[in-house]
Each structure stands twice: as structure tokens, then as C-alpha cells.
Amino acid sequence: MEVLSILLDAAMGYLGAGVGAGLAAIGAGIGIGRIGGSALESMARQPESIGDIRSNMIVAAALVEGAAFFGIIVCLLVIFLT
């Protein structure tokens, strides 16, 4: 009975890490999609500021992606270090 409890705890850790990595990837995809959509909408409204909007969009997308990579790395550490 004790072995089953230990195995169940380990399985829940792996399941939680997998769900966390998936949520981090989904959240990053939604965030980058919203950034791109808003940037395209603002470029359509003010075509003379395309360069500024594009550079700000790239910086914001990189920050969102960095946060997603951090979440995925934490989940991978949970998987491989437990």
C-alpha cells in the first residue's frame, strides 16, 4: 500500500509538470497572437508609425516568449529532478 502511494505521488508530479508546461505554451501563443493582432490594427490606423510599432511588438513578443520558456523550464526541472 505504501508503494502505491509513492508511485501515485510521483505520477501526480509528472502530470502537474506536463499540464504546467502545456499551459505556459498556450498562454504564450495567446499572448503573442494578441500582440500581433493589436500591432496590425494599429499599423492600419497609423501607417506612418509602422517601424516603431513593429519594434515594440517584437520586444513585447520576446518578453512573453521568455516568460513561457521560464515556465516550461521549471516544469522540465520538476520532471527530471524528482
N, C-alpha and C positions, 0 to 999 in steps of 0.2 A: 504494500500500500504506500509506503514511503517513497519507493522508486517512481511510482506513478505520479505522485505529487511533484517530485523533482522534474520529471520529464514534462509535465503539464506547465510548470513554471517556465521552463526553457522554451517551450513551444509558444507560449504567450509572449515572451520577449521577442522572439523572431517575428511573430505575427504583428506585434506592435511596431517593430522597426520597419517591416515591409509596408505597413499602412502609412507610417510617417513619411517614408521616402516617396510613396505614391502621392500623398497629399502635398508634399513640397514641390514635386514636379507639376502637379495640376495647378497649384497656386501660382507658380512661376509662369506657366503657359497662359493662364487667365490674365495675370498682371501685364505681361509683355503684349498680349493681344489688345488690352485696353489702352496701353501706352501708344501702340501703333495706330489704333483707330482714332484716338484723340489727336495724335500728331497729323494724320492725314486730313482730318476735319479742319484743324487749324491752318494747315497749309492751303487748303481750298479757300478758306476765308481770307487769308493774307498771303498771297503768293510771293510777295517781296521779302518775306522773312523765312524762306524755306531753309536757308543754311543754319540759322540759329535754332530753329525748331528741330531740324534733323540732328544737330549735335547734342542738344538737350535730350532728345529721345534716346539716342544711343547711350548716353551716360545713365539715364534712368533705367533703361533695359539692362545694362550691365550691373547696376546695383540690385535689381530684382533677381537676376540670374545668380549673383554672388550669394544672396540670401538663400536661394534654393539649393545651391551647391553645399552651403553650410549645413542645411537640414539633411541633405542626402548623406553627407559625410558622417554626421552624428549617428544617423541610422545604421550606416555600414559599420561604424565602430561598435555599436551595440551588438550587431550580429557577430562580428569577428572576435570581439574581446570577451564575450560571455560564454 
